[in-house]
Amino acid sequence: MSGRVTGLLLGLLLAGSVHAAIDTYSFKDEAERQRFRQLTTELRCPKCQNQDIADSNAPIAADLRREIFRMLEEGKDNQQITDYLVARYGDFVRYKPALNSTTWLLWYGPAGMLLVGVLVLGLIVLRKRRVQSSAAATTLTADEQARLAALLGQNQRDKQD
């Protein structure tokens, strides 16, 4: 009986966390609805960091959706809305930040790292080829081969004794 009560209480607690708020906005036309959808999917939730504003259930995301809706109602264009949010939350709020002096590493860093990796790999391959070709080029003279055979033979005799 106690297990059933505990299970029931646990189920009720979990059911409360599953409840998600659904925003309902009335738009003037379908074009405005599409603009709202585009803006909320292009902008990142400052709290969730890996979700866009449209998919996030964080309170700040709900506030940002309301703010975007309010600005759309005021007749602001997408650039003005994005600029406002970037001014307030920084370039992080964009999934595709603008190319400027603070984000050049973000844009060109991966290509630069790939280029450095290819150069390092090329250097490793060249060095390995040089070592192999220099080892193949160094052959022993007849005197050196005879001396090597004598040393190896002496080493073999020492092991047998």
MODELLER restraints for C-alpha pairs under 7 A, 6 or more apart:
rsr = mdl.restraints
at = mdl.atoms
rsr.add(forms.Gaussian(group=physical.xy_distance, feature=features.Distance(at['CA:20:A'], at['CA:57:A']), mean=6.71, stdev=0.5))
rsr.add(forms.Gaussian(group=physical.xy_distance, feature=features.Distance(at['CA:27:A'], at['CA:33:A']), mean=5.95, stdev=0.5))
rsr.add(forms.Gaussian(group=physical.xy_distance, feature=features.Distance(at['CA:36:A'], at['CA:69:A']), mean=6.92, stdev=0.5))
rsr.add(forms.Gaussian(group=physical.xy_distance, feature=features.Distance(at['CA:40:A'], at['CA:52:A']), mean=6.54, stdev=0.5))
rsr.add(forms.Gaussian(group=physical.xy_distance, feature=features.Distance(at['CA:40:A'], at['CA:53:A']), mean=5.05, stdev=0.5))
rsr.add(forms.Gaussian(group=physical.xy_distance, feature=features.Distance(at['CA:40:A'], at['CA:54:A']), mean=4.90, stdev=0.5))
rsr.add(forms.Gaussian(group=physical.xy_distance, feature=features.Distance(at['CA:40:A'], at['CA:65:A']), mean=6.90, stdev=0.5))
rsr.add(forms.Gaussian(group=physical.xy_distance, feature=features.Distance(at['CA:41:A'], at['CA:52:A']), mean=5.30, stdev=0.5))
rsr.add(forms.Gaussian(group=physical.xy_distance, feature=features.Distance(at['CA:41:A'], at['CA:53:A']), mean=6.21, stdev=0.5))
rsr.add(forms.Gaussian(group=physical.xy_distance, feature=features.Distance(at['CA:41:A'], at['CA:54:A']), mean=5.57, stdev=0.5))
rsr.add(forms.Gaussian(group=physical.xy_distance, feature=features.Distance(at['CA:42:A'], at['CA:52:A']), mean=6.68, stdev=0.5))
rsr.add(forms.Gaussian(group=physical.xy_distance, feature=features.Distance(at['CA:42:A'], at['CA:94:A']), mean=6.61, stdev=0.5))
rsr.add(forms.Gaussian(group=physical.xy_distance, feature=features.Distance(at['CA:42:A'], at['CA:95:A']), mean=6.15, stdev=0.5))
rsr.add(forms.Gaussian(group=physical.xy_distance, feature=features.Distance(at['CA:43:A'], at['CA:52:A']), mean=5.55, stdev=0.5))
rsr.add(forms.Gaussian(group=physical.xy_distance, feature=features.Distance(at['CA:43:A'], at['CA:53:A']), mean=6.01, stdev=0.5))
rsr.add(forms.Gaussian(group=physical.xy_distance, feature=features.Distance(at['CA:43:A'], at['CA:93:A']), mean=5.54, stdev=0.5))
rsr.add(forms.Gaussian(group=physical.xy_distance, feature=features.Distance(at['CA:43:A'], at['CA:94:A']), mean=4.92, stdev=0.5))
rsr.add(forms.Gaussian(group=physical.xy_distance, feature=features.Distance(at['CA:43:A'], at['CA:95:A']), mean=6.08, stdev=0.5))
rsr.add(forms.Gaussian(group=physical.xy_distance, feature=features.Distance(at['CA:44:A'], at['CA:50:A']), mean=6.99, stdev=0.5))
rsr.add(forms.Gaussian(group=physical.xy_distance, feature=features.Distance(at['CA:44:A'], at['CA:51:A']), mean=5.90, stdev=0.5))
rsr.add(forms.Gaussian(group=physical.xy_distance, feature=features.Distance(at['CA:44:A'], at['CA:52:A']), mean=4.22, stdev=0.5))
rsr.add(forms.Gaussian(group=physical.xy_distance, feature=features.Distance(at['CA:44:A'], at['CA:53:A']), mean=5.58, stdev=0.5))
rsr.add(forms.Gaussian(group=physical.xy_distance, feature=features.Distance(at['CA:44:A'], at['CA:93:A']), mean=4.72, stdev=0.5))
rsr.add(forms.Gaussian(group=physical.xy_distance, feature=features.Distance(at['CA:44:A'], at['CA:94:A']), mean=5.76, stdev=0.5))
rsr.add(forms.Gaussian(group=physical.xy_distance, feature=features.Distance(at['CA:44:A'], at['CA:95:A']), mean=6.19, stdev=0.5))
rsr.add(forms.Gaussian(group=physical.xy_distance, feature=features.Distance(at['CA:45:A'], at['CA:51:A']), mean=5.90, stdev=0.5))
rsr.add(forms.Gaussian(group=physical.xy_distance, feature=features.Distance(at['CA:45:A'], at['CA:52:A']), mean=5.32, stdev=0.5))
rsr.add(forms.Gaussian(group=physical.xy_distance, feature=features.Distance(at['CA:45:A'], at['CA:53:A']), mean=4.94, stdev=0.5))
rsr.add(forms.Gaussian(group=physical.xy_distance, feature=features.Distance(at['CA:45:A'], at['CA:56:A']), mean=6.81, stdev=0.5))
rsr.add(forms.Gaussian(group=physical.xy_distance, feature=features.Distance(at['CA:45:A'], at['CA:61:A']), mean=5.76, stdev=0.5))
rsr.add(forms.Gaussian(group=physical.xy_distance, feature=features.Distance(at['CA:45:A'], at['CA:93:A']), mean=6.59, stdev=0.5))
rsr.add(forms.Gaussian(group=physical.xy_distance, feature=features.Distance(at['CA:46:A'], at['CA:93:A']), mean=6.29, stdev=0.5))
rsr.add(forms.Gaussian(group=physical.xy_distance, feature=features.Distance(at['CA:53:A'], at['CA:61:A']), mean=5.18, stdev=0.5))
rsr.add(forms.Gaussian(group=physical.xy_distance, feature=features.Distance(at['CA:53:A'], at['CA:65:A']), mean=6.92, stdev=0.5))
rsr.add(forms.Gaussian(group=physical.xy_distance, feature=features.Distance(at['CA:68:A'], at['CA:81:A']), mean=6.86, stdev=0.5))
rsr.add(forms.Gaussian(group=physical.xy_distance, feature=features.Distance(at['CA:71:A'], at['CA:81:A']), mean=6.85, stdev=0.5))
rsr.add(forms.Gaussian(group=physical.xy_distance, feature=features.Distance(at['CA:86:A'], at['CA:93:A']), mean=6.32, stdev=0.5))
rsr.add(forms.Gaussian(group=physical.xy_distance, feature=features.Distance(at['CA:91:A'], at['CA:97:A']), mean=5.82, stdev=0.5))
